[in-house]
């Protein structure tokens, strides 16, 4: 590898600074350090590795991808030695896994914990980034790689009077490590997305009373979580190569194929029977039962009707059941939750559902939450299950300035603009792992993460082999890619969910732009491979002042 230039500022020079020590950051460090021999360092805001899972410790926190697939594929030895205990891993088990990875591959020596990045600035004269931390440290690096996660910037709603509350309040994405004791407490849970749906049954088990404040009713499929048998574990380990190939060849990166059948092409009796079987299997496999659920509204309506019937069947109070029935978006156009007895929770005597569209939250007062009707709901604890400023929040929380003083916040003021989700115009030598414009959150995350990291690593190796010091994309490339991302989204029903965080709708003032790439993981990976094989078409390379343009 070519030696990096020394910056004029007294800062430690690196080949790569990686921000974040979750799935993305750990693997990127391994690839750059152990395969390319680069000097790399990971800067992590948390006190341990794990990324999103370092912070996600709320009651019921669990992955919605099946455990054996929510894992790295780069090491056959790792696949064989690690054993998952449940179909859907808990937050504790995921942290154990990532800590095992950090130890097994000796990654900790190049990870700096409790280090929050404040900003970064690119110097066009040297083709180097200077990264600064909140503690005042400074790092100079050739490449800046953001591995900050798609759903890691907690969204705490600014409800009037929040700080006047006499009890305690918590956000699920920043849960106390020591846990929260709900015994004998009156708890208010705000939010019924994936997080709220996971948390509600667990909180209700110990709280004296739980009030769930629902803005948008949500679809949810039973997870059917269970311990994994030794026989199942052995079968998975014996078939990992085929499973990984299947995962990389599917739309969403999961270890099961989506049926090519149309929900409208089978008789109603057969369709109902297939939905019943899929409901009993549980999890995200339900949405794979028919291939047109996300492309044909009439087909989607059949799944909607089935789930509506299930909610009415489970929830004993008809009035409560009707409030829990989602009617403002097609099934699976928002992130589809999987649950353990969520709807059953509303049959408990100590649980109440408040529809805040009918009676909005007006303010938080010392004794609880005041509704527009004037009712004050008395509470001891408030839990905000209000999600995240997804895909862009963690990136824009840092003050990043690229070439010619371009600010990422200003450049993305009307919505994120990237080429392949990997790089933004005016930000040379900065790579984004699973950024907006990539499949990211529409997938089982380790699959796009590994694809991104492998592509970035190969690109950096190409640059060194060619003697290039700088890589950047341009405005035309980003404009063309954003148009393609919109085209892919509009070929599905996904944009019809107006309240979805895929569109940024959960953040006041955030531009309403569909951010992930909905064209499918396999198609996206093939496009990235084509770009690389064409000499990284759409990127501009330079070495010193000599530049070479490669057209889109």
C-alpha angles and dihedrals in degrees: 000000000000116000116256121241119256114243120226091238117083095252133130109262120226136175090224138010112199118197112212136029102221128106091303100045096045093051094043090053091050093050097046098039103035101032104031098028093232126155103246136166132193119216113201127184094205129077093244143019121276105087110213089006092058087065101031104088101128120136110287095009106164138149118258093211117084110263100239089054095044091076144083121281098191095091121052089191091056091050092054100043100046119078122195115212102204140033090245113031121230121232089256093055094047090053090049089053095049092045088051089052091049091052098040093054095037092240100146095080089068098041120092111200130199088033117128116192112231100184149326134218131195122222111208093195093062100021088233135129124223112207120197129195132210088251090060099255120142130207128186117207144167094222131033113201120187113210094163098134132245098252107031106099103092116226109216108182116232097231114174112259095016093137092049093066111123093208131056127282129195138183115223091227092057101040119169110258091225090057130232125272110221095177110137092355131130104231131194117201115196114197136037104207122115092298097049091045090055095043102045099071093046094047092046090056093066107019122096087226136357125202113193113204106205123191097168125022112229139208114238135178123208111258096212088208116188141156115279116244122230088244093055092047091052091048091052093048091050092051103039096116092056092042092052091049090051092049093051091047098053133084097247104026095246125138095251135069124242111241114248089216122113117233087222096052097067128070115266093247092054092044091052091049091051092050090050092053091046090049090054092048087049134187129071091325086084093073090051093062092095127024099220101054092107098038105042120054093202090053091047090051089064091059091044092054092048093051092045088056091049092053091050089048094050102039111070099201107072093205092054091045091055091052090052094051111101114225106158100073140029119258115280094007087112119047100291110232124215117208149187108228096325097148090041088060090073090063090068120104091226096056128084129182119215117193103213093190088065094037109017126208105258101180147335111248130188093266098043141288125338117210126208089253088064095252115138113210106209112227141173096190132026119201117197107208088172099132130221145305086253130213097350105035098082092045096048092046086074121069099238120178122184134184118337091010096295112168117215090214092054095042090052096041091114094039137303118300120195141149109239088341086277105095139013124220114262093024105096121191091011117121125190119210112217092347129167109298093041128093091254110133094023087068145057091274103227090063098060090036093058092043091051095046093048091049093048092047092050090048093053090048089051091051092052092047090052095042095243121153099186140043127182141156128221143233095260091053093050093046091051092048094048088051090051091048089053091047091052092048093048090054086067136050092248098104090056090078097087094182095051123126086220082077095040090248094140093064118074110236096009114135113258100238126142100240113185124071109254097187092097135265096261093050092046093050090050091052091050090049091051091052092051094045089052090059093272095305112209094031127098120218129197141177112201106317097335109101133187122198120211110193124225 
